[in-house]
Amino acid sequence: MRISCFLFLAGGLLLATAAKAQPADSMKVARLLEAAAVLPADSSRALFFAERLIGTPYVGGTLDSQNPDEDLIVHLDKLDCTTFVETVAALVLCDKQQPFSYASYKQNLTRIRYRGGRREGYLSRLHYFSDWIADNERKGIVREYTCEISPYTWPVSLHFMSSHPEAYPALKASPALVERLKKLESSWHSFAMPYIPKAWLDRDFCKLPIKNGSILALTTSVDGLDVSHVGFACWKGGKLHLIHASSQKGKVILDTLSLYDYQKNKKTHTGVRVISLL
């Protein structure tokens, strides 16, 4: 995993032109929700929506470019790994809400992406995925179940963004913002991050009970960072695979490699965390 991929996850890098929601986005959201409405009640909505977004172009840093005021950015025509997960999560929330409106989709996206569901500037965005998980658990949107599968934890102190402010346009432009960020990061000092070791990922479902459609957060040993990539779980041929926005392939894919094979030779990859959408 290149260091640029870490940057996309922990805040985003200035690599693409981001714009506000386009009319095509609202039509695509409506079509996806109409299709999901006829699914059996026990179907994984997360897996359904993730699969329907396969083929969507990968574009890194879609949230930060030309967005100094932290406007809500909505894109279904281009995604990075984090916005892919947030898009699916917002669609799952909308699927539970009737009647549907595009306004409700944007409200759900705001609720998921920002601390406490309130968009109040750059630092209100949940840049680190541990923070994202914890805040969305408090809001009743997700539940992490890593600890139900693995007893292992990894000591993490989050400071990657404040240690590399030159990589983030908003931080590069404002030293005061960096100081405020350090205070937020300090609450994650020596956090015992749960994870499933990557050596376990070659097990079958009986020994690795990760449900289809669960969010998979790929953990890392990179100093100051917790998670380097995110996507969704999909069991295929008895092996766990990842549906994700791939920078290497340039689009959202169901990876042909099993997650075990995807991670095994990546030295900084340590394993995964698993999170269900409620």
Secondary structure, DSSP 8 states (H G I E B T S, - for coil): --HHHHHHHTT--S-S---S--HHHHHHHHHHHHHHTTS-TTS-HHHHHHHHTTT-BB-TTTTTTT-TT------SSSB-HHHHHHHHHHHHHHHTSSS--HHHHHHHHHHHHBGGG---SGGGB--SHHHHHHHHHHTTSEEE-GGGT---EEEE---HHHH-GGGSHHHHH-HHHHHHHHHHHHTTTTEEEE-EEGGGGGS-TTTS---TT-EEEEEE-STT-SEEEEEEEEEETTEEEEEEEETTTTEEEE-SS-HHHHHHT-TTEEEEEEEEE-
